Amino acid sequence: MCRNIRCLHNFEPPTTDDEVREAALQFVRKVSGSTRPSRANAAAFEQAIDEIAEATRRMLDRLVTSAPPKSREAEAVKGRARHEKRMEREVRIRTGAASGAPA
């Protein structure tokens, strides 16, 4: 239904309010089981997004770390590598290569 919510802490440049809101939107979509609420539920959906975004921003602003800031580009490269490994594993499973069957 929705993509994974990504880590937002300790990036350079810092996480934007738009990124925080997007994560809140993904969370509300996942919890509600709906990508688009009905008109009857739209106000509750939007209020939840706003409240979660505010709480997330407060938390991010208060977190401290001694680790160096992460690069979005480097994290994207790592994410693509994980995806490729996952896809290779899926291919092996689906073709029977992972079960010891001759390739």
Phi and psi restraints in degrees (range 20) as a CNS / XPLOR table:
assign (resid 1 and name C) (resid 2 and name N)
       (resid 2 and name CA) (resid 2 and name C) 1.0 -139.4 20.0 2
assign (resid 2 and name N) (resid 2 and name CA)
       (resid 2 and name C) (resid 3 and name N) 1.0 155.2 20.0 2
assign (resid 2 and name C) (resid 3 and name N)
       (resid 3 and name CA) (resid 3 and name C) 1.0 -69.3 20.0 2
assign (resid 3 and name N) (resid 3 and name CA)
       (resid 3 and name C) (resid 4 and name N) 1.0 167.0 20.0 2
assign (resid 3 and name C) (resid 4 and name N)
       (resid 4 and name CA) (resid 4 and name C) 1.0 -67.6 20.0 2
assign (resid 4 and name N) (resid 4 and name CA)
       (resid 4 and name C) (resid 5 and name N) 1.0 146.2 20.0 2
assign (resid 4 and name C) (resid 5 and name N)
       (resid 5 and name CA) (resid 5 and name C) 1.0 -79.5 20.0 2
assign (resid 5 and name N) (resid 5 and name CA)
       (resid 5 and name C) (resid 6 and name N) 1.0 129.5 20.0 2
assign (resid 5 and name C) (resid 6 and name N)
       (resid 6 and name CA) (resid 6 and name C) 1.0 -94.5 20.0 2
assign (resid 6 and name N) (resid 6 and name CA)
       (resid 6 and name C) (resid 7 and name N) 1.0 158.0 20.0 2
assign (resid 6 and name C) (resid 7 and name N)
       (resid 7 and name CA) (resid 7 and name C) 1.0 -62.2 20.0 2
assign (resid 7 and name N) (resid 7 and name CA)
       (resid 7 and name C) (resid 8 and name N) 1.0 136.6 20.0 2
assign (resid 7 and name C) (resid 8 and name N)
       (resid 8 and name CA) (resid 8 and name C) 1.0 -116.9 20.0 2
assign (resid 8 and name N) (resid 8 and name CA)
       (resid 8 and name C) (resid 9 and name N) 1.0 -4.4 20.0 2
assign (resid 8 and name C) (resid 9 and name N)
       (resid 9 and name CA) (resid 9 and name C) 1.0 -88.8 20.0 2
assign (resid 9 and name N) (resid 9 and name CA)
       (resid 9 and name C) (resid 10 and name N) 1.0 139.4 20.0 2
assign (resid 9 and name C) (resid 10 and name N)
       (resid 10 and name CA) (resid 10 and name C) 1.0 67.6 20.0 2
assign (resid 10 and name N) (resid 10 and name CA)
       (resid 10 and name C) (resid 11 and name N) 1.0 53.0 20.0 2
assign (resid 10 and name C) (resid 11 and name N)
       (resid 11 and name CA) (resid 11 and name C) 1.0 -113.3 20.0 2
assign (resid 11 and name N) (resid 11 and name CA)
       (resid 11 and name C) (resid 12 and name N) 1.0 152.8 20.0 2
assign (resid 11 and name C) (resid 12 and name N)
       (resid 12 and name CA) (resid 12 and name C) 1.0 -125.3 20.0 2
assign (resid 12 and name N) (resid 12 and name CA)
       (resid 12 and name C) (resid 13 and name N) 1.0 119.3 20.0 2
assign (resid 12 and name C) (resid 13 and name N)
       (resid 13 and name CA) (resid 13 and name C) 1.0 -67.8 20.0 2
assign (resid 13 and name N) (resid 13 and name CA)
       (resid 13 and name C) (resid 14 and name N) 1.0 159.7 20.0 2
assign (resid 13 and name C) (resid 14 and name N)
       (resid 14 and name CA) (resid 14 and name C) 1.0 -58.9 20.0 2
assign (resid 14 and name N) (resid 14 and name CA)
       (resid 14 and name C) (resid 15 and name N) 1.0 156.9 20.0 2
assign (resid 14 and name C) (resid 15 and name N)
       (resid 15 and name CA) (resid 15 and name C) 1.0 -60.1 20.0 2
assign (resid 15 and name N) (resid 15 and name CA)
       (resid 15 and name C) (resid 16 and name N) 1.0 134.8 20.0 2
assign (resid 15 and name C) (resid 16 and name N)
       (resid 16 and name CA) (resid 16 and name C) 1.0 -86.4 20.0 2
assign (resid 16 and name N) (resid 16 and name CA)
       (resid 16 and name C) (resid 17 and name N) 1.0 163.1 20.0 2
assign (resid 16 and name C) (resid 17 and name N)
       (resid 17 and name CA) (resid 17 and name C) 1.0 -63.2 20.0 2
assign (resid 17 and name N) (resid 17 and name CA)
       (resid 17 and name C) (resid 18 and name N) 1.0 -32.6 20.0 2
assign (resid 17 and name C) (resid 18 and name N)
       (resid 18 and name CA) (resid 18 and name C) 1.0 -64.1 20.0 2
assign (resid 18 and name N) (resid 18 and name CA)
       (resid 18 and name C) (resid 19 and name N) 1.0 -40.7 20.0 2
assign (resid 18 and name C) (resid 19 and name N)
       (resid 19 and name CA) (resid 19 and name C) 1.0 -65.4 20.0 2
assign (resid 19 and name N) (resid 19 and name CA)
       (resid 19 and name C) (resid 20 and name N) 1.0 -39.1 20.0 2
assign (resid 19 and name C) (resid 20 and name N)
       (resid 20 and name CA) (resid 20 and name C) 1.0 -64.8 20.0 2
assign (resid 20 and name N) (resid 20 and name CA)
       (resid 20 and name C) (resid 21 and name N) 1.0 -44.7 20.0 2
assign (resid 20 and name C) (resid 21 and name N)
       (resid 21 and name CA) (resid 21 and name C) 1.0 -64.7 20.0 2
assign (resid 21 and name N) (resid 21 and name CA)
       (resid 21 and name C) (resid 22 and name N) 1.0 -39.4 20.0 2
assign (resid 21 and name C) (resid 22 and name N)
       (resid 22 and name CA) (resid 22 and name C) 1.0 -62.1 20.0 2
assign (resid 22 and name N) (resid 22 and name CA)
       (resid 22 and name C) (resid 23 and name N) 1.0 -40.9 20.0 2
assign (resid 22 and name C) (resid 23 and name N)
       (resid 23 and name CA) (resid 23 and name C) 1.0 -64.5 20.0 2
assign (resid 23 and name N) (resid 23 and name CA)
       (resid 23 and name C) (resid 24 and name N) 1.0 -41.0 20.0 2
assign (resid 23 and name C) (resid 24 and name N)
       (resid 24 and name CA) (resid 24 and name C) 1.0 -62.9 20.0 2
assign (resid 24 and name N) (resid 24 and name CA)
       (resid 24 and name C) (resid 25 and name N) 1.0 -41.3 20.0 2
assign (resid 24 and name C) (resid 25 and name N)
       (resid 25 and name CA) (resid 25 and name C) 1.0 -60.5 20.0 2
assign (resid 25 and name N) (resid 25 and name CA)
       (resid 25 and name C) (resid 26 and name N) 1.0 -46.0 20.0 2
assign (resid 25 and name C) (resid 26 and name N)
       (resid 26 and name CA) (resid 26 and name C) 1.0 -62.0 20.0 2
assign (resid 26 and name N) (resid 26 and name CA)
       (resid 26 and name C) (resid 27 and name N) 1.0 -40.5 20.0 2
assign (resid 26 and name C) (resid 27 and name N)
       (resid 27 and name CA) (resid 27 and name C) 1.0 -62.0 20.0 2
assign (resid 27 and name N) (resid 27 and name CA)
       (resid 27 and name C) (resid 28 and name N) 1.0 -47.9 20.0 2
assign (resid 27 and name C) (resid 28 and name N)
       (resid 28 and name CA) (resid 28 and name C) 1.0 -64.2 20.0 2
assign (resid 28 and name N) (resid 28 and name CA)
       (resid 28 and name C) (resid 29 and name N) 1.0 -40.4 20.0 2
assign (resid 28 and name C) (resid 29 and name N)
       (resid 29 and name CA) (resid 29 and name C) 1.0 -60.2 20.0 2
assign (resid 29 and name N) (resid 29 and name CA)
       (resid 29 and name C) (resid 30 and name N) 1.0 -45.2 20.0 2
assign (resid 29 and name C) (resid 30 and name N)
       (resid 30 and name CA) (resid 30 and name C) 1.0 -64.8 20.0 2
assign (resid 30 and name N) (resid 30 and name CA)
       (resid 30 and name C) (resid 31 and name N) 1.0 -48.5 20.0 2
assign (resid 30 and name C) (resid 31 and name N)
       (resid 31 and name CA) (resid 31 and name C) 1.0 -65.3 20.0 2
assign (resid 31 and name N) (resid 31 and name CA)
       (resid 31 and name C) (resid 32 and name N) 1.0 -39.8 20.0 2
assign (resid 31 and name C) (resid 32 and name N)
       (resid 32 and name CA) (resid 32 and name C) 1.0 -79.8 20.0 2
assign (resid 32 and name N) (resid 32 and name CA)
       (resid 32 and name C) (resid 33 and name N) 1.0 -20.9 20.0 2
assign (resid 32 and name C) (resid 33 and name N)
       (resid 33 and name CA) (resid 33 and name C) 1.0 76.0 20.0 2
assign (resid 33 and name N) (resid 33 and name CA)
       (resid 33 and name C) (resid 34 and name N) 1.0 18.8 20.0 2
assign (resid 33 and name C) (resid 34 and name N)
       (resid 34 and name CA) (resid 34 and name C) 1.0 -138.6 20.0 2
assign (resid 34 and name N) (resid 34 and name CA)
       (resid 34 and name C) (resid 35 and name N) 1.0 132.6 20.0 2
assign (resid 34 and name C) (resid 35 and name N)
       (resid 35 and name CA) (resid 35 and name C) 1.0 -84.0 20.0 2
assign (resid 35 and name N) (resid 35 and name CA)
       (resid 35 and name C) (resid 36 and name N) 1.0 -28.0 20.0 2
assign (resid 35 and name C) (resid 36 and name N)
       (resid 36 and name CA) (resid 36 and name C) 1.0 -135.8 20.0 2
assign (resid 36 and name N) (resid 36 and name CA)
       (resid 36 and name C) (resid 37 and name N) 1.0 117.5 20.0 2
assign (resid 36 and name C) (resid 37 and name N)
       (resid 37 and name CA) (resid 37 and name C) 1.0 -74.1 20.0 2
assign (resid 37 and name N) (resid 37 and name CA)
       (resid 37 and name C) (resid 38 and name N) 1.0 157.9 20.0 2
assign (resid 37 and name C) (resid 38 and name N)
       (resid 38 and name CA) (resid 38 and name C) 1.0 -67.4 20.0 2
assign (resid 38 and name N) (resid 38 and name CA)
       (resid 38 and name C) (resid 39 and name N) 1.0 165.4 20.0 2
assign (resid 38 and name C) (resid 39 and name N)
       (resid 39 and name CA) (resid 39 and name C) 1.0 -57.8 20.0 2
assign (resid 39 and name N) (resid 39 and name CA)
       (resid 39 and name C) (resid 40 and name N) 1.0 -36.5 20.0 2
assign (resid 39 and name C) (resid 40 and name N)
       (resid 40 and name CA) (resid 40 and name C) 1.0 -64.7 20.0 2
assign (resid 40 and name N) (resid 40 and name CA)
       (resid 40 and name C) (resid 41 and name N) 1.0 -26.8 20.0 2
assign (resid 40 and name C) (resid 41 and name N)
       (resid 41 and name CA) (resid 41 and name C) 1.0 -106.5 20.0 2
assign (resid 41 and name N) (resid 41 and name CA)
       (resid 41 and name C) (resid 42 and name N) 1.0 -1.0 20.0 2
assign (resid 41 and name C) (resid 42 and name N)
       (resid 42 and name CA) (resid 42 and name C) 1.0 -60.0 20.0 2
assign (resid 42 and name N) (resid 42 and name CA)
       (resid 42 and name C) (resid 43 and name N) 1.0 -42.1 20.0 2
assign (resid 42 and name C) (resid 43 and name N)
       (resid 43 and name CA) (resid 43 and name C) 1.0 -65.0 20.0 2
assign (resid 43 and name N) (resid 43 and name CA)
       (resid 43 and name C) (resid 44 and name N) 1.0 -43.4 20.0 2
assign (resid 43 and name C) (resid 44 and name N)
       (resid 44 and name CA) (resid 44 and name C) 1.0 -64.9 20.0 2
assign (resid 44 and name N) (resid 44 and name CA)
       (resid 44 and name C) (resid 45 and name N) 1.0 -39.9 20.0 2
assign (resid 44 and name C) (resid 45 and name N)
       (resid 45 and name CA) (resid 45 and name C) 1.0 -61.2 20.0 2
assign (resid 45 and name N) (resid 45 and name CA)
       (resid 45 and name C) (resid 46 and name N) 1.0 -49.8 20.0 2
assign (resid 45 and name C) (resid 46 and name N)
       (resid 46 and name CA) (resid 46 and name C) 1.0 -65.6 20.0 2
assign (resid 46 and name N) (resid 46 and name CA)
       (resid 46 and name C) (resid 47 and name N) 1.0 -40.2 20.0 2
assign (resid 46 and name C) (resid 47 and name N)
       (resid 47 and name CA) (resid 47 and name C) 1.0 -63.3 20.0 2
assign (resid 47 and name N) (resid 47 and name CA)
       (resid 47 and name C) (resid 48 and name N) 1.0 -41.4 20.0 2
assign (resid 47 and name C) (resid 48 and name N)
       (resid 48 and name CA) (resid 48 and name C) 1.0 -62.7 20.0 2
assign (resid 48 and name N) (resid 48 and name CA)
       (resid 48 and name C) (resid 49 and name N) 1.0 -42.5 20.0 2
assign (resid 48 and name C) (resid 49 and name N)
       (resid 49 and name CA) (resid 49 and name C) 1.0 -60.1 20.0 2
assign (resid 49 and name N) (resid 49 and name CA)
       (resid 49 and name C) (resid 50 and name N) 1.0 -47.7 20.0 2
assign (resid 49 and name C) (resid 50 and name N)
       (resid 50 and name CA) (resid 50 and name C) 1.0 -59.9 20.0 2
assign (resid 50 and name N) (resid 50 and name CA)
       (resid 50 and name C) (resid 51 and name N) 1.0 -46.4 20.0 2
assign (resid 50 and name C) (resid 51 and name N)
       (resid 51 and name CA) (resid 51 and name C) 1.0 -65.7 20.0 2
assign (resid 51 and name N) (resid 51 and name CA)
       (resid 51 and name C) (resid 52 and name N) 1.0 -41.5 20.0 2
assign (resid 51 and name C) (resid 52 and name N)
       (resid 52 and name CA) (resid 52 and name C) 1.0 -68.2 20.0 2
assign (resid 52 and name N) (resid 52 and name CA)
       (resid 52 and name C) (resid 53 and name N) 1.0 -40.3 20.0 2
assign (resid 52 and name C) (resid 53 and name N)
       (resid 53 and name CA) (resid 53 and name C) 1.0 -62.3 20.0 2
assign (resid 53 and name N) (resid 53 and name CA)
       (resid 53 and name C) (resid 54 and name N) 1.0 -42.8 20.0 2
assign (resid 53 and name C) (resid 54 and name N)
       (resid 54 and name CA) (resid 54 and name C) 1.0 -63.2 20.0 2
assign (resid 54 and name N) (resid 54 and name CA)
       (resid 54 and name C) (resid 55 and name N) 1.0 -45.6 20.0 2
assign (resid 54 and name C) (resid 55 and name N)
       (resid 55 and name CA) (resid 55 and name C) 1.0 -64.1 20.0 2
assign (resid 55 and name N) (resid 55 and name CA)
       (resid 55 and name C) (resid 56 and name N) 1.0 -39.4 20.0 2
assign (resid 55 and name C) (resid 56 and name N)
       (resid 56 and name CA) (resid 56 and name C) 1.0 -65.5 20.0 2
assign (resid 56 and name N) (resid 56 and name CA)
       (resid 56 and name C) (resid 57 and name N) 1.0 -44.3 20.0 2
assign (resid 56 and name C) (resid 57 and name N)
       (resid 57 and name CA) (resid 57 and name C) 1.0 -61.4 20.0 2
assign (resid 57 and name N) (resid 57 and name CA)
       (resid 57 and name C) (resid 58 and name N) 1.0 -44.9 20.0 2
assign (resid 57 and name C) (resid 58 and name N)
       (resid 58 and name CA) (resid 58 and name C) 1.0 -58.8 20.0 2
assign (resid 58 and name N) (resid 58 and name CA)
       (resid 58 and name C) (resid 59 and name N) 1.0 -44.9 20.0 2
assign (resid 58 and name C) (resid 59 and name N)
       (resid 59 and name CA) (resid 59 and name C) 1.0 -63.2 20.0 2
assign (resid 59 and name N) (resid 59 and name CA)
       (resid 59 and name C) (resid 60 and name N) 1.0 -47.7 20.0 2
assign (resid 59 and name C) (resid 60 and name N)
       (resid 60 and name CA) (resid 60 and name C) 1.0 -59.7 20.0 2
assign (resid 60 and name N) (resid 60 and name CA)
       (resid 60 and name C) (resid 61 and name N) 1.0 -38.8 20.0 2
assign (resid 60 and name C) (resid 61 and name N)
       (resid 61 and name CA) (resid 61 and name C) 1.0 -68.6 20.0 2
assign (resid 61 and name N) (resid 61 and name CA)
       (resid 61 and name C) (resid 62 and name N) 1.0 -23.3 20.0 2
assign (resid 61 and name C) (resid 62 and name N)
       (resid 62 and name CA) (resid 62 and name C) 1.0 -96.2 20.0 2
assign (resid 62 and name N) (resid 62 and name CA)
       (resid 62 and name C) (resid 63 and name N) 1.0 -17.3 20.0 2
assign (resid 62 and name C) (resid 63 and name N)
       (resid 63 and name CA) (resid 63 and name C) 1.0 -67.7 20.0 2
assign (resid 63 and name N) (resid 63 and name CA)
       (resid 63 and name C) (resid 64 and name N) 1.0 142.2 20.0 2
assign (resid 63 and name C) (resid 64 and name N)
       (resid 64 and name CA) (resid 64 and name C) 1.0 -124.3 20.0 2
assign (resid 64 and name N) (resid 64 and name CA)
       (resid 64 and name C) (resid 65 and name N) 1.0 150.8 20.0 2
assign (resid 64 and name C) (resid 65 and name N)
       (resid 65 and name CA) (resid 65 and name C) 1.0 -154.2 20.0 2
assign (resid 65 and name N) (resid 65 and name CA)
       (resid 65 and name C) (resid 66 and name N) 1.0 153.4 20.0 2
assign (resid 65 and name C) (resid 66 and name N)
       (resid 66 and name CA) (resid 66 and name C) 1.0 -101.7 20.0 2
assign (resid 66 and name N) (resid 66 and name CA)
       (resid 66 and name C) (resid 67 and name N) 1.0 -2.5 20.0 2
assign (resid 66 and name C) (resid 67 and name N)
       (resid 67 and name CA) (resid 67 and name C) 1.0 -73.4 20.0 2
assign (resid 67 and name N) (resid 67 and name CA)
       (resid 67 and name C) (resid 68 and name N) 1.0 147.2 20.0 2
assign (resid 67 and name C) (resid 68 and name N)
       (resid 68 and name CA) (resid 68 and name C) 1.0 -67.3 20.0 2
assign (resid 68 and name N) (resid 68 and name CA)
       (resid 68 and name C) (resid 69 and name N) 1.0 150.2 20.0 2
assign (resid 68 and name C) (resid 69 and name N)
       (resid 69 and name CA) (resid 69 and name C) 1.0 -60.0 20.0 2
assign (resid 69 and name N) (resid 69 and name CA)
       (resid 69 and name C) (resid 70 and name N) 1.0 147.4 20.0 2
assign (resid 69 and name C) (resid 70 and name N)
       (resid 70 and name CA) (resid 70 and name C) 1.0 -88.0 20.0 2
assign (resid 70 and name N) (resid 70 and name CA)
       (resid 70 and name C) (resid 71 and name N) 1.0 155.2 20.0 2
assign (resid 70 and name C) (resid 71 and name N)
       (resid 71 and name CA) (resid 71 and name C) 1.0 -100.1 20.0 2
assign (resid 71 and name N) (resid 71 and name CA)
       (resid 71 and name C) (resid 72 and name N) 1.0 132.4 20.0 2
assign (resid 71 and name C) (resid 72 and name N)
       (resid 72 and name CA) (resid 72 and name C) 1.0 -61.5 20.0 2
assign (resid 72 and name N) (resid 72 and name CA)
       (resid 72 and name C) (resid 73 and name N) 1.0 -37.1 20.0 2
assign (resid 72 and name C) (resid 73 and name N)
       (resid 73 and name CA) (resid 73 and name C) 1.0 -65.4 20.0 2
assign (resid 73 and name N) (resid 73 and name CA)
       (resid 73 and name C) (resid 74 and name N) 1.0 -44.8 20.0 2
assign (resid 73 and name C) (resid 74 and name N)
       (resid 74 and name CA) (resid 74 and name C) 1.0 -64.4 20.0 2
assign (resid 74 and name N) (resid 74 and name CA)
       (resid 74 and name C) (resid 75 and name N) 1.0 -39.9 20.0 2
assign (resid 74 and name C) (resid 75 and name N)
       (resid 75 and name CA) (resid 75 and name C) 1.0 -65.7 20.0 2
assign (resid 75 and name N) (resid 75 and name CA)
       (resid 75 and name C) (resid 76 and name N) 1.0 -36.7 20.0 2
assign (resid 75 and name C) (resid 76 and name N)
       (resid 76 and name CA) (resid 76 and name C) 1.0 -64.8 20.0 2
assign (resid 76 and name N) (resid 76 and name CA)
       (resid 76 and name C) (resid 77 and name N) 1.0 -40.8 20.0 2
assign (resid 76 and name C) (resid 77 and name N)
       (resid 77 and name CA) (resid 77 and name C) 1.0 -61.9 20.0 2
assign (resid 77 and name N) (resid 77 and name CA)
       (resid 77 and name C) (resid 78 and name N) 1.0 -45.3 20.0 2
assign (resid 77 and name C) (resid 78 and name N)
       (resid 78 and name CA) (resid 78 and name C) 1.0 -61.1 20.0 2
assign (resid 78 and name N) (resid 78 and name CA)
       (resid 78 and name C) (resid 79 and name N) 1.0 -41.2 20.0 2
assign (resid 78 and name C) (resid 79 and name N)
       (resid 79 and name CA) (resid 79 and name C) 1.0 -63.8 20.0 2
assign (resid 79 and name N) (resid 79 and name CA)
       (resid 79 and name C) (resid 80 and name N) 1.0 -41.7 20.0 2
assign (resid 79 and name C) (resid 80 and name N)
       (resid 80 and name CA) (resid 80 and name C) 1.0 -64.5 20.0 2
assign (resid 80 and name N) (resid 80 and name CA)
       (resid 80 and name C) (resid 81 and name N) 1.0 -39.3 20.0 2
assign (resid 80 and name C) (resid 81 and name N)
       (resid 81 and name CA) (resid 81 and name C) 1.0 -63.6 20.0 2
assign (resid 81 and name N) (resid 81 and name CA)
       (resid 81 and name C) (resid 82 and name N) 1.0 -42.0 20.0 2
assign (resid 81 and name C) (resid 82 and name N)
       (resid 82 and name CA) (resid 82 and name C) 1.0 -62.7 20.0 2
assign (resid 82 and name N) (resid 82 and name CA)
       (resid 82 and name C) (resid 83 and name N) 1.0 -41.1 20.0 2
assign (resid 82 and name C) (resid 83 and name N)
       (resid 83 and name CA) (resid 83 and name C) 1.0 -62.9 20.0 2
assign (resid 83 and name N) (resid 83 and name CA)
       (resid 83 and name C) (resid 84 and name N) 1.0 -45.0 20.0 2
assign (resid 83 and name C) (resid 84 and name N)
       (resid 84 and name CA) (resid 84 and name C) 1.0 -61.8 20.0 2
assign (resid 84 and name N) (resid 84 and name CA)
       (resid 84 and name C) (resid 85 and name N) 1.0 -41.5 20.0 2
assign (resid 84 and name C) (resid 85 and name N)
       (resid 85 and name CA) (resid 85 and name C) 1.0 -62.1 20.0 2
assign (resid 85 and name N) (resid 85 and name CA)
       (resid 85 and name C) (resid 86 and name N) 1.0 -42.4 20.0 2
assign (resid 85 and name C) (resid 86 and name N)
       (resid 86 and name CA) (resid 86 and name C) 1.0 -61.3 20.0 2
assign (resid 86 and name N) (resid 86 and name CA)
       (resid 86 and name C) (resid 87 and name N) 1.0 -43.0 20.0 2
assign (resid 86 and name C) (resid 87 and name N)
       (resid 87 and name CA) (resid 87 and name C) 1.0 -67.3 20.0 2
assign (resid 87 and name N) (resid 87 and name CA)
       (resid 87 and name C) (resid 88 and name N) 1.0 -39.4 20.0 2
assign (resid 87 and name C) (resid 88 and name N)
       (resid 88 and name CA) (resid 88 and name C) 1.0 -60.8 20.0 2
assign (resid 88 and name N) (resid 88 and name CA)
       (resid 88 and name C) (resid 89 and name N) 1.0 -43.2 20.0 2
assign (resid 88 and name C) (resid 89 and name N)
       (resid 89 and name CA) (resid 89 and name C) 1.0 -62.8 20.0 2
assign (resid 89 and name N) (resid 89 and name CA)
       (resid 89 and name C) (resid 90 and name N) 1.0 -42.3 20.0 2
assign (resid 89 and name C) (resid 90 and name N)
       (resid 90 and name CA) (resid 90 and name C) 1.0 -60.3 20.0 2
assign (resid 90 and name N) (resid 90 and name CA)
       (resid 90 and name C) (resid 91 and name N) 1.0 -43.1 20.0 2
assign (resid 90 and name C) (resid 91 and name N)
       (resid 91 and name CA) (resid 91 and name C) 1.0 -62.6 20.0 2
assign (resid 91 and name N) (resid 91 and name CA)
       (resid 91 and name C) (resid 92 and name N) 1.0 -44.3 20.0 2
assign (resid 91 and name C) (resid 92 and name N)
       (resid 92 and name CA) (resid 92 and name C) 1.0 -60.9 20.0 2
assign (resid 92 and name N) (resid 92 and name CA)
       (resid 92 and name C) (resid 93 and name N) 1.0 -42.9 20.0 2
assign (resid 92 and name C) (resid 93 and name N)
       (resid 93 and name CA) (resid 93 and name C) 1.0 -64.3 20.0 2
assign (resid 93 and name N) (resid 93 and name CA)
       (resid 93 and name C) (resid 94 and name N) 1.0 -46.2 20.0 2
assign (resid 93 and name C) (resid 94 and name N)
       (resid 94 and name CA) (resid 94 and name C) 1.0 -71.3 20.0 2
assign (resid 94 and name N) (resid 94 and name CA)
       (resid 94 and name C) (resid 95 and name N) 1.0 -27.1 20.0 2
assign (resid 94 and name C) (resid 95 and name N)
       (resid 95 and name CA) (resid 95 and name C) 1.0 -94.1 20.0 2
assign (resid 95 and name N) (resid 95 and name CA)
       (resid 95 and name C) (resid 96 and name N) 1.0 -2.8 20.0 2
assign (resid 95 and name C) (resid 96 and name N)
       (resid 96 and name CA) (resid 96 and name C) 1.0 83.4 20.0 2
assign (resid 96 and name N) (resid 96 and name CA)
       (resid 96 and name C) (resid 97 and name N) 1.0 1.1 20.0 2
assign (resid 96 and name C) (resid 97 and name N)
       (resid 97 and name CA) (resid 97 and name C) 1.0 -65.4 20.0 2
assign (resid 97 and name N) (resid 97 and name CA)
       (resid 97 and name C) (resid 98 and name N) 1.0 -28.5 20.0 2
assign (resid 97 and name C) (resid 98 and name N)
       (resid 98 and name CA) (resid 98 and name C) 1.0 -77.2 20.0 2
assign (resid 98 and name N) (resid 98 and name CA)
       (resid 98 and name C) (resid 99 and name N) 1.0 -19.8 20.0 2
assign (resid 98 and name C) (resid 99 and name N)
       (resid 99 and name CA) (resid 99 and name C) 1.0 -88.2 20.0 2
assign (resid 99 and name N) (resid 99 and name CA)
       (resid 99 and name C) (resid 100 and name N) 1.0 3.9 20.0 2
assign (resid 99 and name C) (resid 100 and name N)
       (resid 100 and name CA) (resid 100 and name C) 1.0 91.2 20.0 2
assign (resid 100 and name N) (resid 100 and name CA)
       (resid 100 and name C) (resid 101 and name N) 1.0 0.3 20.0 2
assign (resid 100 and name C) (resid 101 and name N)
       (resid 101 and name CA) (resid 101 and name C) 1.0 -67.9 20.0 2
assign (resid 101 and name N) (resid 101 and name CA)
       (resid 101 and name C) (resid 102 and name N) 1.0 146.7 20.0 2
assign (resid 101 and name C) (resid 102 and name N)
       (resid 102 and name CA) (resid 102 and name C) 1.0 -60.1 20.0 2
assign (resid 102 and name N) (resid 102 and name CA)
       (resid 102 and name C) (resid 103 and name N) 1.0 141.1 20.0 2
